[in-house]
Every structure is written in structure tokens, then in C-alpha cells.
Amino acid sequence: TMPRKRKLLAQLSALQSHSSFPPLDVLENLNATSDGDSSPKSSKYFVIEKKNSSQLEADFFNQPCISLAKSFLGQILVRRLPDGRELWGRIVETEAYLGGEDEASHSKGGKQTQRNAAMFMKPGTLYVYQIYGIYFCVNVSSQGEGAAVLLRSLEPLQGLDAMRELRSASRKGPSKLLKDWQLCNGPSKLCQAFGIDKAFDQRDLTQDAAIWMAPGHDLPGEQDVVATTRIGIGNRGEWAQKPLRFYLRGNKFVSVVDKNREREMAAMGHFSCS
């Protein structure tokens, strides 16, 4: 069995260096290799690694809003559908809403309502609200009174067929087959693709069996992140100009690219112009 185990280990390290998400199937193969039975024969460390790679814990979410919005980039949102299928998407775009003095926040002035209650709950709580009476947006509460991070775009990794089914079910009339980059490139699109609605409001990402976050691989550095203005907040004075939207530079799954801002950041030496 040794050559087979070595081969699987080589596959595992290759996958980890090239892939955005945990190679669980390889770990499972490794744990099941040996004399034809399925009991784990490999080192206990692989079993532990698999468990730890499956979920971000409460302490990850317990950080200030801007820090959390950046830390989400590269992490993986996982949704388990009622039929057992899992959808995986890498987070590539977020927005920070700081509460308090933030004029664009649903909790500005510290105002707590039945609708925005999740923003005041412990970090890692989902805040789902409806826009235009039909679409949903999903946020995650952070440290700070009434502060939360909007998830704007995902890079689909697993379960794309199910995402297409969910998106087409929520669209009116005959629809063209959506390309991969169109599945989750916007806050309401990702909610459709992941089957997230108002029933998910106030759920805890660290405790829920149907939705959680897994740690990503190859997490971005500061030089990979563009910080620019938020989308669709219009007449919020200086708050409309604050760089509270963050996205992965060069990622085609981002909803709105700000080329001017990217040029400015390159001129300031944040990253090389490409």
C-alpha cells in the first residue's frame, strides 16, 4: 500500500498548491487506503486536518468590520441543500457597513429594529434582508455595535449545476444558460444561487448545519485586494466616497471592477499595474 499512499500524498500537496478549496476527496481516499477495507489506516493527523479544514470558528468572525470584510476574501461559503448536495463558493467581493455614524448602514445611529436585529447579535450571525420586495442580500455581523459585512460576489467552486437550477427557478420567463461567472457575481445573485432567503436571517455561521464558512487556500495578500467605494448607496454624503468595498484584483467573478481605483493604487505602489 505504500506506493499508493505516497501517490495520494503527492496528489494532495499538488491540489493544495493549485486549488482554491480543500481537497477533501483525496483526504478521504488517503484515510480509506490499505488492505481493501475502509477503516482509516493513515496518520491521525490527516483526520484532524480534515475536521479543522471544514469550518471557520467563532473567533474568526470576532474582529472589527473592515478587518472582517478583508479577511473574508478567499474564504469559502458552504451551503448544504436539503437533498444533501453541497454548494461551495470562494468569496471574492465584500462591503463593510460600520453601523453608528455610517450613513449607508441599516443600523446608522445605533438604531435597532426587528428587521436589522441580526446586526447587533454576536459576530458570525447572518443578516438577510430583502431588496425591491423580491431579492435577498446576505451579511455577516462583526465586532462593533450594528456592524456587518455584505457578501457581494462568489467564485463558484462546487455544485454549479445546482446553482444554475436555483438561479433559473428564481428568474422570470425562459432563461439562457448562465455562464459560470454570472452565477454569483452580485449580492442577490449569490443568494439565489445558494438558496438563501429570509429564513436564514439570524442564523449562526458557526452552528448551522445548512450554511457555514470553510477556510480557503492561497489566501490573498494586501497587494491582491482593491479597496474602493460601495455600490448603490448614492446620496450618503462622504460615506458614499469611503473605500469600504473590497475585491480580489483580476478576479473575473467580481461584480463591478473599478479600473480607476486600481490605477491609483498601482501608482501609489500598492501593486504593479497589469
Secondary structure, 3 states (H helix, E strand, C coil): CHHHHHHHHHHHHHHHHHCCCCCHHHHHHHHHCCCCCCCCCCCHHHHHHHHHCCCCCHHHHCCCHHHHHHHCCCCEEEEECCCCCEEEEEEEEEEEECCECCCCCCCECCCCCCCCHHHHCCCCEEEEEEECCCEEEEEEECCCCCCEEEEEEEEEEECHHHHHHHHHHCCCCCCCCCCHHHCCECHHHHHHHCCCCHHHCCCECCCCCCEEEECCCCCCCHHHEEEECCCCCCCCHHHHCCCCEEEECCCCCCCCCCHHHHHHHHHCCCCCCC
